[in-house]
Amino acid sequence: MDVFDNFTGLFLSVWEKGILGVNFIEILIGLGIFFIFLVFRGLISKLVIRKLELISKRTTNKLDDTFVKAMEGPARFLPIVLGVFFASYYMSFSEDTRLFLDNVNRTLITILLFWIIHQIIEPISYILSGFDKILTRELIGWIIKSLKILILILGAAAVLELWGIKIGPIIAGLGLFGVAVALGAQDLFKNLISGILVLVEKRFKMGDWIEVEGIIEGVVEKIGFRSTVIRKFDKSLAIIPNFQFAENAVINKSQITNWRISWTITLQYDSTVEQLKTIRNDIENFINHSEDYDTAVGVSVRVDKFSDSSIDMYVRCYTKTNSWSEMLLVKERLAIKIKEIVEGNKASFAFPSTSIYVEKK
């Protein structure tokens, strides 16, 4: 019987002292409070957020849709913060444990605040898109990414300060480390600065067809901090360091308004002067009276020079279309017309030839 009484007394003692000085009744009530807030978290997800999503979809403005979606994570995290706070303050902890839990609550609140700030940055991109004449879409993306990284760093620093970890020595150490890294990563910073210059100067944007002579030609798919991803016309991907676009001439073919046609027509040396003049005039008249060409830019059809095997006639004109496929059709029509004009004037095209004279003795 004494053994049973001792066990009962020991059990009641453990029950009253519980864990860290908190009896099990308070622990169970605290867990119940936290569970209630978890249920409330589910209600926020199913009712409040969905209701806000339905309201935002009724408007034509994408800003409210983005804002509701961005706030979904913090809204689901808020009941957890409140649950931990009310559950911990209901229970009676020792002084040291209470200080520890205060830091936990401050940490959760700090994470929530910085998370909200981090998520609000995304809708800001829609506001910045109104400055598309000043800032490109890619540059806005870089700004948003940089702000998000800055918020994460500040949030981490704030949490470390709460737990008594001084960030000053860490920053000083990172500064020394950064100097060492900078000496060995000059190409990285070179590409980063070049990428910023490309975006600020609006040399090209995603979706543009560009050519860097002797290096790459294709469609821009992504402009990154260090490199740019270009899809070549054979569908292969090329990753080009950004410094290539700063140090070389970039031709943005998507910005072409008039495609240039520049040809040299070689005629045989037995072509008469009248044939040359007639061919020249017929080609020039065809271009000037055709709807395919922008004559305001300039049309040139001239006998250019006497080559080794031909009399060269230079033809230069500009199409009205900026479409690549349409330009090919215009070139085809011009080529057929030139052949008709040359043959109609009883002349012939020249080809490289060599005459050999044998002296008889």
Residue frames relative to the residue before (quaternion, step in Angstrom):
aa qw qx qy qz dx dy dz
M 1.0000 0.0000 0.0000 0.0000 0.00 0.00 0.00
D 0.6336 0.5308 -0.3250 0.4595 3.57 1.07 -0.79
V 0.6195 0.5410 -0.3433 0.4535 3.54 1.05 -0.78
F 0.6557 0.5115 -0.3062 0.4632 3.58 0.97 -0.86
D 0.6514 0.5045 -0.3145 0.4714 3.58 0.99 -0.81
N 0.6434 0.5215 -0.3226 0.4582 3.57 1.02 -0.79
F 0.6526 0.5091 -0.3121 0.4664 3.55 1.00 -0.83
T 0.6451 0.5219 -0.3193 0.4577 3.56 1.02 -0.89
G 0.6594 0.5046 -0.3066 0.4654 3.57 0.97 -0.87
L 0.6591 0.5029 -0.3079 0.4668 3.56 0.96 -0.86
F 0.6401 0.5319 -0.3187 0.4536 3.58 1.01 -0.82
L 0.6765 0.4865 -0.2897 0.4709 3.56 0.94 -0.95
S 0.6228 0.5417 -0.3378 0.4523 3.56 1.10 -0.69
V 0.6611 0.4864 -0.2989 0.4869 3.54 0.97 -0.90
W 0.6311 0.5434 -0.3272 0.4464 3.58 1.03 -0.83
E 0.7006 0.4614 -0.2783 0.4678 3.57 0.94 -0.88
K 0.7005 0.4465 -0.2780 0.4824 3.59 0.97 -0.83
G 0.1710 -0.8404 0.5000 0.1200 3.55 1.12 -0.69
I 0.6733 -0.4305 0.3899 0.4574 3.55 -1.00 -0.96
L 0.8420 -0.0013 -0.0536 0.5368 3.57 -0.79 1.08
G 0.7160 -0.4670 0.2445 0.4577 3.55 1.06 0.79
V 0.6129 0.5218 -0.3507 0.4787 3.59 1.25 0.13
N 0.3788 -0.7369 0.5038 0.2444 3.60 -0.70 1.06
F 0.6608 -0.5626 0.3382 0.3638 3.51 -1.24 0.54
I 0.5677 0.5804 -0.3982 0.4269 3.60 1.11 -0.45
E 0.6690 0.4813 -0.2915 0.4856 3.57 0.95 -0.92
I 0.6264 0.5326 -0.3402 0.4563 3.58 1.05 -0.74
L 0.6680 0.4921 -0.3047 0.4677 3.58 0.94 -0.90
I 0.6488 0.4977 -0.3234 0.4762 3.60 0.98 -0.80
G 0.6376 0.5269 -0.3249 0.4585 3.60 1.00 -0.81
L 0.6561 0.4901 -0.3116 0.4818 3.58 0.97 -0.82
G 0.6170 0.5418 -0.3378 0.4601 3.57 1.11 -0.69
I 0.6351 0.5190 -0.3242 0.4714 3.57 1.00 -0.85
F 0.6650 0.4952 -0.3040 0.4692 3.57 0.93 -0.91
F 0.6358 0.5300 -0.3275 0.4555 3.61 1.02 -0.77
I 0.6180 0.5441 -0.3413 0.4534 3.59 1.03 -0.79
F 0.6778 0.4777 -0.2937 0.4755 3.58 0.95 -0.85
L 0.5955 0.5409 -0.3669 0.4671 3.60 1.15 -0.54
V 0.6277 0.5114 -0.3280 0.4868 3.58 1.05 -0.77
F 0.6342 0.5289 -0.3153 0.4676 3.56 1.04 -0.84
R 0.6025 0.5571 -0.3449 0.4557 3.58 1.13 -0.68
G 0.6557 0.5029 -0.3060 0.4727 3.56 1.01 -0.83
L 0.6393 0.5232 -0.3261 0.4597 3.58 1.04 -0.76
I 0.6158 0.5387 -0.3441 0.4607 3.58 1.06 -0.78
S 0.6714 0.5110 -0.2974 0.4467 3.55 0.95 -0.91
K 0.7593 0.4182 -0.2182 0.4483 3.56 0.82 -0.99
L 0.7819 0.3464 -0.1738 0.4883 3.57 0.96 -0.81
V 0.7552 0.4172 -0.2421 0.4438 3.56 0.50 -1.23
I 0.7077 0.4611 -0.2795 0.4564 3.58 0.74 -1.06
R 0.6569 0.5042 -0.3200 0.4603 3.59 0.92 -0.84
K 0.6307 0.5283 -0.3294 0.4632 3.58 1.04 -0.79
L 0.6612 0.4939 -0.3051 0.4752 3.58 0.96 -0.85
E 0.6278 0.5336 -0.3370 0.4556 3.60 1.04 -0.74
L 0.6529 0.5091 -0.3140 0.4647 3.59 0.99 -0.83
I 0.6481 0.5113 -0.3175 0.4666 3.59 1.01 -0.82
S 0.6820 0.4961 -0.2963 0.4484 3.59 0.91 -0.92
K 0.6424 0.5387 -0.3322 0.4321 3.60 1.07 -0.65
R 0.5966 0.5792 -0.3624 0.4210 3.58 1.21 -0.39
T 0.6665 0.4704 -0.2964 0.4966 3.57 1.23 -0.39
T 0.4930 -0.6559 0.4896 0.2950 3.56 -1.25 0.49
N 0.5755 0.5955 -0.3698 0.4213 3.58 1.25 -0.29
K 0.3510 -0.7559 0.5203 0.1865 3.58 -0.82 1.03
L 0.5018 0.6761 -0.4242 0.3332 3.59 1.22 -0.29
D 0.6931 0.4677 -0.2937 0.4632 3.60 0.84 -0.91
D 0.6043 0.5462 -0.3613 0.4539 3.62 1.09 -0.64
T 0.6736 0.4894 -0.2881 0.4730 3.55 0.93 -0.91
F 0.6454 0.5282 -0.3247 0.4461 3.58 0.98 -0.81
V 0.6576 0.5040 -0.3116 0.4652 3.61 0.92 -0.89
K 0.6658 0.4970 -0.3011 0.4680 3.58 0.94 -0.88
A 0.6563 0.5170 -0.3117 0.4525 3.59 1.02 -0.80
M 0.7174 0.4538 -0.2529 0.4641 3.58 1.02 -0.76
E 0.4360 0.7178 -0.4575 0.2922 3.61 1.23 -0.08
G 0.6751 0.5031 -0.3000 0.4485 3.61 0.87 -0.90
P 0.6880 0.4586 -0.2973 0.4775 3.66 0.76 -0.93
A 0.6354 0.5334 -0.3419 0.4415 3.61 1.02 -0.74
R 0.6742 0.4691 -0.2907 0.4909 3.60 1.05 -0.68
F 0.6565 0.5051 -0.3108 0.4661 3.58 1.18 -0.51
L 0.5532 0.6486 -0.3832 0.3556 3.62 1.14 -0.61
P 0.6645 0.4867 -0.3402 0.4537 3.71 0.80 -0.78
I 0.6143 0.5340 -0.3612 0.4549 3.61 1.06 -0.62
V 0.6385 0.5181 -0.3236 0.4682 3.59 0.97 -0.83
L 0.6804 0.4780 -0.2850 0.4768 3.59 0.89 -0.95
G 0.6434 0.5331 -0.3294 0.4397 3.58 0.98 -0.82
V 0.6599 0.4878 -0.3070 0.4820 3.60 0.92 -0.87
F 0.6514 0.5315 -0.3190 0.4375 3.59 0.95 -0.87
F 0.7292 0.4257 -0.2548 0.4713 3.63 0.68 -1.05
A 0.6400 0.5203 -0.3344 0.4559 3.59 1.02 -0.76
S 0.6894 0.4782 -0.2906 0.4599 3.61 0.90 -0.87
Y 0.7061 0.4550 -0.2789 0.4655 3.61 1.01 -0.70
Y 0.5644 0.5620 -0.4025 0.4512 3.55 1.21 -0.17
M 0.7081 0.4474 -0.2532 0.4841 3.56 1.01 -0.86
S 0.3722 -0.7355 0.5308 0.1969 3.56 -1.11 0.79
F 0.0686 -0.8109 0.5809 -0.0199 3.56 -0.28 1.32
S 0.5978 -0.5162 0.4551 0.4111 3.51 -1.33 0.14
E 0.7000 -0.4925 0.3096 0.4141 3.56 -1.26 0.35
D 0.6673 0.4956 -0.3092 0.4622 3.60 0.90 -0.86
T 0.6639 0.4948 -0.3038 0.4714 3.57 0.96 -0.88
R 0.6222 0.5468 -0.3371 0.4474 3.56 1.06 -0.77
L 0.6396 0.5150 -0.3239 0.4698 3.60 0.99 -0.79
F 0.6391 0.5228 -0.3222 0.4630 3.55 1.02 -0.81
L 0.6832 0.4784 -0.2897 0.4695 3.60 0.91 -0.90
D 0.5876 0.5569 -0.3697 0.4559 3.59 1.11 -0.61
N 0.6549 0.4996 -0.3071 0.4767 3.57 1.01 -0.83
V 0.6176 0.5373 -0.3439 0.4600 3.57 1.07 -0.74
N 0.6748 0.4896 -0.2947 0.4671 3.58 0.92 -0.93
R 0.6432 0.5090 -0.3254 0.4704 3.59 0.98 -0.81
T 0.6313 0.5376 -0.3258 0.4542 3.56 1.06 -0.79
L 0.6696 0.4936 -0.3033 0.4648 3.57 0.89 -0.91
I 0.6540 0.4990 -0.3159 0.4728 3.60 0.97 -0.82
T 0.6396 0.5201 -0.3253 0.4633 3.61 1.00 -0.80
I 0.6415 0.5133 -0.3208 0.4713 3.57 0.97 -0.86
L 0.6459 0.5262 -0.3202 0.4511 3.59 0.98 -0.87
L 0.6745 0.5029 -0.2994 0.4500 3.60 0.87 -0.94
F 0.7021 0.4470 -0.2782 0.4794 3.59 0.84 -0.91
W 0.5927 0.5499 -0.3618 0.4641 3.58 1.15 -0.55
I 0.6386 0.5154 -0.3223 0.4718 3.59 0.99 -0.84
I 0.6561 0.5013 -0.3122 0.4699 3.59 0.92 -0.93
H 0.6415 0.5365 -0.3147 0.4490 3.58 0.99 -0.91
Q 0.7075 0.4629 -0.2646 0.4639 3.58 0.94 -0.89
I 0.6088 0.5606 -0.3556 0.4343 3.60 1.11 -0.61
I 0.5621 0.6250 -0.3857 0.3804 3.60 1.15 -0.60
E 0.6166 0.5758 -0.3553 0.4026 3.62 1.00 -0.75
P 0.6811 0.4558 -0.3193 0.4758 3.67 0.81 -0.82
I 0.5540 0.6131 -0.4013 0.3951 3.59 1.15 -0.50
S 0.5770 0.6028 -0.3795 0.3997 3.60 1.11 -0.63
Y 0.6298 0.5228 -0.3410 0.4623 3.60 1.10 -0.61
I 0.6262 0.5111 -0.3376 0.4824 3.57 1.11 -0.63
L 0.6744 0.4954 -0.2930 0.4625 3.58 0.98 -0.87
S 0.5683 0.6073 -0.3922 0.3930 3.59 1.14 -0.50
G 0.5645 0.5958 -0.3815 0.4253 3.59 1.23 -0.31
F 0.6764 0.4485 -0.2832 0.5110 3.57 1.28 -0.31
D 0.2004 0.8339 -0.4974 0.1307 3.59 1.12 0.67
K 0.5950 0.5563 -0.3760 0.4417 3.59 1.20 -0.32
I 0.7091 0.4047 -0.2392 0.5255 3.56 1.24 -0.48
L 0.7971 0.1944 -0.0649 0.5680 3.56 0.90 -1.01
T 0.3819 -0.7060 0.5450 0.2421 3.57 -0.93 0.86
R 0.6521 -0.5174 0.3745 0.4084 3.55 -1.26 0.38
E 0.6460 0.5201 -0.3211 0.4573 3.59 1.02 -0.76
L 0.6538 0.5040 -0.3169 0.4670 3.60 0.99 -0.82
I 0.6108 0.5293 -0.3449 0.4773 3.59 1.07 -0.71
G 0.6376 0.5268 -0.3233 0.4598 3.59 1.01 -0.80
W 0.6376 0.5159 -0.3206 0.4739 3.58 1.03 -0.79
I 0.6473 0.5217 -0.3196 0.4548 3.59 0.95 -0.88
I 0.6566 0.5115 -0.3065 0.4620 3.58 0.94 -0.91
K 0.6607 0.5007 -0.3108 0.4650 3.59 0.93 -0.89
S 0.6534 0.5173 -0.3137 0.4551 3.59 0.96 -0.86
L 0.6533 0.5059 -0.3150 0.4670 3.59 0.97 -0.84
K 0.6412 0.5223 -0.3292 0.4558 3.59 0.99 -0.79
I 0.6533 0.5003 -0.3143 0.4735 3.58 0.96 -0.85
L 0.6375 0.5271 -0.3241 0.4590 3.58 1.01 -0.82
I 0.6489 0.5082 -0.3199 0.4672 3.61 0.96 -0.84
L 0.6418 0.5187 -0.3279 0.4599 3.60 0.97 -0.79
I 0.6571 0.5047 -0.3128 0.4644 3.59 0.97 -0.84
L 0.6685 0.4906 -0.3007 0.4711 3.59 0.93 -0.89
G 0.6392 0.5258 -0.3251 0.4574 3.59 1.02 -0.77
A 0.6523 0.5026 -0.3100 0.4752 3.57 0.98 -0.87
A 0.6434 0.5199 -0.3208 0.4613 3.58 1.01 -0.81
A 0.6513 0.5164 -0.3180 0.4561 3.59 0.98 -0.82
V 0.6517 0.5066 -0.3151 0.4684 3.59 0.99 -0.81
L 0.6465 0.5161 -0.3197 0.4621 3.60 0.97 -0.83
E 0.6322 0.5303 -0.3293 0.4589 3.60 1.02 -0.76
L 0.6221 0.5529 -0.3434 0.4351 3.59 1.03 -0.76
W 0.7418 0.3839 -0.2109 0.5078 3.57 1.04 -0.73
G 0.6113 -0.6257 0.3259 0.3587 3.55 1.23 0.49
I 0.4950 0.6316 -0.4446 0.3980 3.56 1.22 0.36
K 0.3053 -0.7754 0.5285 0.1620 3.58 -0.49 1.19
I 0.2996 -0.7849 0.5197 0.1549 3.54 -0.76 1.06
G 0.4718 0.6921 -0.4380 0.3265 3.59 1.25 -0.25
P 0.6958 0.4452 -0.2888 0.4840 3.63 0.76 -0.94
I 0.6151 0.5439 -0.3543 0.4476 3.57 1.09 -0.67
I 0.6568 0.5074 -0.3041 0.4676 3.56 0.97 -0.92
A 0.6405 0.5221 -0.3247 0.4602 3.58 1.00 -0.85
G 0.6596 0.5016 -0.3038 0.4702 3.55 0.99 -0.84
L 0.6502 0.5039 -0.3147 0.4735 3.56 1.04 -0.79
G 0.5999 0.5656 -0.3554 0.4403 3.58 1.15 -0.64
L 0.6669 0.4769 -0.2967 0.4897 3.55 0.95 -0.87
F 0.6398 0.5150 -0.3199 0.4723 3.53 1.03 -0.81
G 0.6398 0.5413 -0.3219 0.4406 3.58 1.04 -0.83
V 0.6242 0.5294 -0.3429 0.4610 3.59 1.04 -0.75
A 0.6617 0.5026 -0.3060 0.4646 3.55 0.96 -0.88
V 0.6581 0.5028 -0.3094 0.4673 3.56 1.01 -0.85
A 0.6400 0.5497 -0.3257 0.4269 3.58 0.99 -0.90
L 0.6417 0.5256 -0.3295 0.4510 3.57 1.02 -0.74
G 0.7540 0.3729 -0.2066 0.4998 3.55 1.07 -0.71
A 0.7353 0.3670 -0.2157 0.5274 3.59 1.27 -0.11
Q 0.1401 0.8249 -0.5340 0.1213 3.54 0.94 0.87
D 0.6262 0.5428 -0.3428 0.4425 3.57 1.04 -0.72
L 0.6120 0.5598 -0.3494 0.4359 3.58 1.07 -0.75
F 0.6997 0.4447 -0.2696 0.4898 3.59 0.85 -0.96
K 0.5951 0.5620 -0.3568 0.4502 3.57 1.11 -0.64
N 0.6802 0.4707 -0.2823 0.4858 3.57 0.95 -0.88
L 0.6246 0.5461 -0.3375 0.4446 3.58 1.03 -0.77
I 0.6787 0.4737 -0.2889 0.4812 3.59 0.86 -0.96
S 0.6379 0.5253 -0.3292 0.4570 3.58 0.99 -0.80
G 0.6414 0.5253 -0.3225 0.4569 3.58 1.01 -0.79
I 0.6360 0.5153 -0.3254 0.4734 3.58 1.02 -0.79
L 0.6531 0.5108 -0.3172 0.4603 3.59 0.95 -0.85
V 0.6218 0.5426 -0.3440 0.4478 3.59 1.00 -0.77
L 0.7013 0.4663 -0.2711 0.4661 3.57 0.93 -0.91
V 0.6609 0.5076 -0.3135 0.4553 3.58 0.94 -0.87
E 0.7260 0.4204 -0.2344 0.4911 3.58 0.96 -0.86
K 0.3371 -0.7815 0.4665 0.2407 3.58 1.34 -0.06
R 0.1305 0.8168 -0.5479 0.1251 3.57 0.85 0.95
F 0.7651 -0.1599 0.1045 0.6149 3.55 1.06 -0.74
K 0.2168 -0.7504 0.6087 0.1395 3.53 -1.34 0.24
M 0.6916 -0.4555 0.3339 0.4503 3.57 -1.27 0.13
G 0.7532 0.3396 -0.2851 0.4860 3.53 -0.92 0.99
D 0.5663 0.6034 -0.3861 0.4077 3.60 1.25 -0.21
W 0.3542 -0.6816 0.5988 0.2266 3.53 -1.23 0.63
I 0.0306 0.8185 -0.5684 0.0783 3.56 -0.49 1.22
E 0.1373 -0.7607 0.6269 0.0970 3.52 -1.35 0.35
V 0.0799 -0.7301 0.6765 0.0539 3.53 -1.00 0.93
E 0.4191 -0.7681 0.4177 0.2449 3.54 -0.21 1.31
G 0.8318 0.1702 -0.1672 0.5011 3.52 -0.83 1.07
I 0.7188 0.4189 -0.2497 0.4955 3.60 1.26 -0.08
I 0.7892 -0.2107 0.2057 0.5390 3.61 0.57 -1.11
E 0.0139 0.7495 -0.6612 -0.0307 3.52 -1.31 0.47
G 0.3929 0.7048 -0.5147 0.2899 3.56 -0.83 0.97
V 0.6080 -0.5442 0.4424 0.3720 3.54 -1.35 -0.31
V 0.4352 -0.7058 0.5012 0.2477 3.58 -0.85 1.03
E 0.1502 -0.8043 0.5710 0.0673 3.58 -0.77 1.06
K 0.8067 -0.0449 0.0615 0.5860 3.59 1.03 -0.71
I 0.1744 -0.7535 0.6259 0.1005 3.54 -1.07 0.85
G 0.1044 -0.8324 0.5440 0.0155 3.56 -0.37 1.25
F 0.7105 -0.4357 0.3293 0.4438 3.55 -1.32 -0.01
R 0.7941 0.2946 -0.1406 0.5126 3.59 0.96 -0.86
S 0.8211 0.0718 0.0132 0.5661 3.57 0.99 -0.78
T 0.3374 -0.7099 0.5828 0.2062 3.52 -1.38 0.23
V 0.3005 -0.7533 0.5639 0.1556 3.56 -0.94 0.96
I 0.0453 -0.8028 0.5937 -0.0321 3.56 -0.74 1.13
R 0.2775 -0.7435 0.5881 0.1559 3.55 -0.93 0.97
K 0.3006 -0.7613 0.5506 0.1638 3.58 -0.55 1.19
F 0.6426 -0.5725 0.3538 0.3661 3.55 -1.23 0.39
D 0.6212 0.4824 -0.3607 0.5014 3.58 1.25 -0.06
K 0.5507 -0.6598 0.3365 0.3849 3.57 1.42 0.38
S 0.4966 0.6183 -0.4593 0.4002 3.60 1.19 0.25
L 0.4041 -0.7096 0.5291 0.2305 3.57 -1.22 0.60
A 0.0927 -0.7712 0.6283 0.0427 3.54 -1.05 0.85
I 0.1766 -0.7644 0.6139 0.0871 3.57 -0.93 0.96
I 0.0796 -0.8314 0.5491 -0.0306 3.55 -0.36 1.32
P 0.4601 -0.6644 0.5049 0.3032 3.65 -0.84 0.90
N 0.5671 -0.6571 0.3847 0.3141 3.57 -0.95 0.89
F 0.5822 0.6011 -0.3933 0.3807 3.61 1.08 -0.55
Q 0.5555 0.6116 -0.3924 0.4042 3.60 1.18 -0.47
F 0.6887 0.4719 -0.2790 0.4745 3.59 1.08 -0.71
A 0.6535 0.4928 -0.3179 0.4786 3.58 1.22 -0.33
E 0.7470 0.4098 -0.2118 0.4787 3.57 1.08 -0.73
N 0.7434 0.3326 -0.2036 0.5434 3.61 1.24 -0.25
A 0.5719 -0.5800 0.4539 0.3612 3.52 -1.27 0.45
V 0.1734 -0.7807 0.5965 0.0682 3.55 -0.88 1.05
I 0.1721 -0.7703 0.6077 0.0871 3.57 -0.76 1.07
N 0.1739 -0.7807 0.5950 0.0784 3.57 -0.60 1.18
K 0.1986 -0.8352 0.5048 0.0899 3.55 -0.04 1.30
S 0.5517 0.5942 -0.4020 0.4254 3.58 1.24 -0.25
Q 0.6828 0.4750 -0.2828 0.4776 3.58 1.21 -0.43
I 0.4266 0.7001 -0.4721 0.3241 3.59 1.25 0.10
T 0.1992 -0.7800 0.5834 0.1072 3.58 -0.91 0.94
N 0.7807 0.1155 -0.0639 0.6109 3.59 1.17 -0.57
W 0.2856 -0.7475 0.5748 0.1712 3.55 -0.65 1.12
R 0.3382 -0.7507 0.5353 0.1884 3.57 -0.96 0.88
I 0.1535 -0.7327 0.6559 0.0974 3.52 -1.13 0.81
S 0.0587 0.8018 -0.5867 0.0970 3.58 -0.57 1.16
W 0.0883 0.8200 -0.5509 0.1274 3.54 -0.30 1.32
T 0.2092 -0.7154 0.6442 0.1717 3.52 -1.34 0.40
I 0.1668 -0.7919 0.5840 0.0630 3.57 -0.60 1.19
T 0.2062 -0.7966 0.5607 0.0925 3.56 -0.70 1.09
L 0.0819 -0.7974 0.5978 0.0041 3.56 -0.73 1.14
Q 0.5833 -0.6087 0.4106 0.3474 3.55 -1.13 0.66
Y 0.6032 -0.5985 0.4044 0.3383 3.57 -1.21 0.62
D 0.6429 0.5249 -0.3431 0.4399 3.61 1.15 -0.41
S 0.4184 0.6806 -0.4855 0.3549 3.59 1.28 0.19
T 0.3962 -0.7259 0.5125 0.2311 3.56 -0.89 0.94
V 0.6660 -0.4878 0.3770 0.4199 3.55 -1.32 0.27
E 0.6539 0.5169 -0.3189 0.4512 3.59 0.95 -0.83
Q 0.6291 0.5247 -0.3341 0.4662 3.57 1.03 -0.75
L 0.6504 0.5164 -0.3193 0.4564 3.58 0.93 -0.89
K 0.6744 0.4934 -0.3018 0.4589 3.60 0.90 -0.93
T 0.6676 0.5064 -0.3058 0.4521 3.57 0.94 -0.89
I 0.6456 0.5078 -0.3177 0.4737 3.59 0.96 -0.88
R 0.6445 0.5269 -0.3194 0.4528 3.57 0.93 -0.89
N 0.7036 0.4721 -0.2722 0.4561 3.58 0.81 -1.00
D 0.6495 0.5221 -0.3256 0.4467 3.59 0.99 -0.82
I 0.6545 0.4983 -0.3175 0.4718 3.61 0.95 -0.82
E 0.6690 0.5058 -0.3028 0.4528 3.57 0.91 -0.92
N 0.6551 0.5099 -0.3114 0.4625 3.60 0.98 -0.82
F 0.6285 0.5379 -0.3378 0.4490 3.55 1.01 -0.81
I 0.6777 0.4849 -0.2950 0.4675 3.61 0.88 -0.94
N 0.6916 0.4983 -0.2925 0.4333 3.61 0.88 -0.93
H 0.7479 0.3829 -0.2163 0.4972 3.60 1.08 -0.63
S 0.5562 0.5920 -0.3980 0.4263 3.58 1.25 0.15
E 0.4668 -0.6791 0.4971 0.2717 3.58 -1.15 0.70
D 0.5562 0.6484 -0.3755 0.3595 3.58 1.27 -0.16
Y 0.7728 0.3835 -0.1656 0.4778 3.58 1.14 -0.60
D 0.3735 -0.6941 0.5733 0.2238 3.52 -1.20 0.69
T 0.1942 -0.8308 0.5139 0.0892 3.56 -0.02 1.31
A 0.5516 0.6154 -0.4003 0.3959 3.58 1.22 -0.38
V 0.6216 0.5389 -0.3414 0.4546 3.58 1.13 -0.60
G 0.6192 -0.5468 0.3463 0.4447 3.57 1.06 -0.71
V 0.0633 -0.7715 0.6327 0.0218 3.54 -1.07 0.87
S 0.0167 -0.7965 0.6041 -0.0188 3.56 -0.88 0.96
V 0.1087 0.7410 -0.6564 0.0907 3.55 -0.86 1.07
R 0.2162 0.7928 -0.5284 0.2135 3.59 -0.25 1.24
V 0.4889 -0.5813 0.5475 0.3512 3.53 -1.28 0.52
D 0.2599 -0.8422 0.4628 0.0942 3.52 -0.43 1.26
K 0.7858 -0.2284 0.2061 0.5366 3.62 0.66 -1.05
F 0.4523 -0.6341 0.5531 0.2958 3.47 -1.43 0.18
S 0.1564 -0.7990 0.5772 0.0634 3.55 -0.44 1.22
D 0.7433 -0.4157 0.2750 0.4462 3.57 -1.29 0.05
S 0.8261 0.1874 -0.0648 0.5275 3.57 0.94 -0.88
S 0.7977 0.2361 -0.1073 0.5444 3.60 1.21 0.01
I 0.3840 -0.6178 0.6135 0.3073 3.47 -1.46 0.13
D 0.2362 -0.8181 0.5148 0.0998 3.56 -0.50 1.21
M 0.1203 -0.7608 0.6360 0.0472 3.51 -1.00 0.98
Y 0.2499 -0.7939 0.5427 0.1126 3.59 -0.69 1.12
V 0.0700 -0.7822 0.6191 0.0015 3.58 -0.92 1.01
R 0.1082 0.7784 -0.6123 0.0866 3.56 -0.80 1.07
C 0.1711 0.7602 -0.6107 0.1408 3.55 -0.92 0.99
Y 0.3354 -0.7411 0.5540 0.1770 3.55 -1.32 0.28
T 0.4093 -0.7152 0.5134 0.2395 3.55 -0.92 0.94
K 0.5087 -0.6245 0.4912 0.3315 3.56 -1.26 0.40
T 0.6693 0.5056 -0.3007 0.4539 3.57 1.06 -0.70
N 0.2779 -0.7358 0.5864 0.1937 3.55 -1.25 0.53
S 0.4877 0.6541 -0.4249 0.3922 3.55 1.32 0.21
W 0.4918 -0.6790 0.4673 0.2804 3.55 -0.89 0.96
S 0.6941 0.4736 -0.2887 0.4589 3.60 0.82 -0.95
E 0.6489 0.5021 -0.3216 0.4726 3.59 1.00 -0.76
M 0.6138 0.5526 -0.3419 0.4483 3.58 1.07 -0.77
L 0.6343 0.5291 -0.3351 0.4533 3.61 1.01 -0.75
L 0.6374 0.5141 -0.3274 0.4713 3.60 1.05 -0.71
V 0.6340 0.5230 -0.3255 0.4675 3.58 1.03 -0.81
K 0.6500 0.5111 -0.3145 0.4663 3.59 0.95 -0.87
E 0.6419 0.5281 -0.3271 0.4495 3.56 0.98 -0.82
R 0.6617 0.5009 -0.3114 0.4629 3.59 0.92 -0.88
L 0.6512 0.5081 -0.3166 0.4665 3.58 1.01 -0.78
A 0.6427 0.5271 -0.3266 0.4499 3.60 0.95 -0.83
I 0.6616 0.4948 -0.3083 0.4716 3.59 0.94 -0.89
K 0.6597 0.5148 -0.3124 0.4496 3.58 0.96 -0.85
I 0.6414 0.5156 -0.3304 0.4621 3.60 0.96 -0.80
K 0.6414 0.5098 -0.3320 0.4674 3.59 0.96 -0.79
E 0.6397 0.5193 -0.3245 0.4645 3.60 0.99 -0.80
I 0.6570 0.5136 -0.3081 0.4578 3.59 0.97 -0.87
V 0.6669 0.4953 -0.3080 0.4637 3.61 0.88 -0.91
E 0.6981 0.4544 -0.2826 0.4758 3.60 0.82 -0.93
G 0.6410 0.5367 -0.3271 0.4405 3.61 1.06 -0.70
N 0.7072 0.4139 -0.2528 0.5144 3.57 1.20 -0.47
K 0.5118 -0.6928 0.3875 0.3287 3.58 1.27 0.48
A 0.4926 0.6200 -0.4535 0.4090 3.58 1.12 0.73
S 0.2649 -0.7619 0.5712 0.1518 3.55 -1.29 0.23
F 0.5035 -0.6255 0.5059 0.3151 3.51 -1.25 0.53
A 0.3702 -0.7264 0.5368 0.2173 3.56 -1.07 0.72
F 0.1157 -0.7543 0.6399 0.0901 3.51 -1.31 0.36
P 0.6431 -0.5432 0.3497 0.4110 3.61 -1.06 0.55
S 0.1060 0.7928 -0.5906 0.1068 3.56 -0.81 1.00
T 0.2064 -0.7623 0.6034 0.1105 3.54 -1.27 0.45
S 0.2094 -0.7718 0.5897 0.1125 3.57 -0.88 0.96
I 0.1581 -0.7824 0.5985 0.0679 3.57 -0.94 0.92
Y 0.1424 -0.7900 0.5939 0.0548 3.56 -0.73 1.06
V 0.1798 -0.7826 0.5925 0.0639 3.57 -0.83 1.07
E 0.2837 -0.7763 0.5458 0.1379 3.57 -0.56 1.13
K 0.2567 -0.7681 0.5694 0.1410 3.56 -0.84 0.99
K 0.2048 -0.7851 0.5765 0.0961 3.57 -0.89 0.90
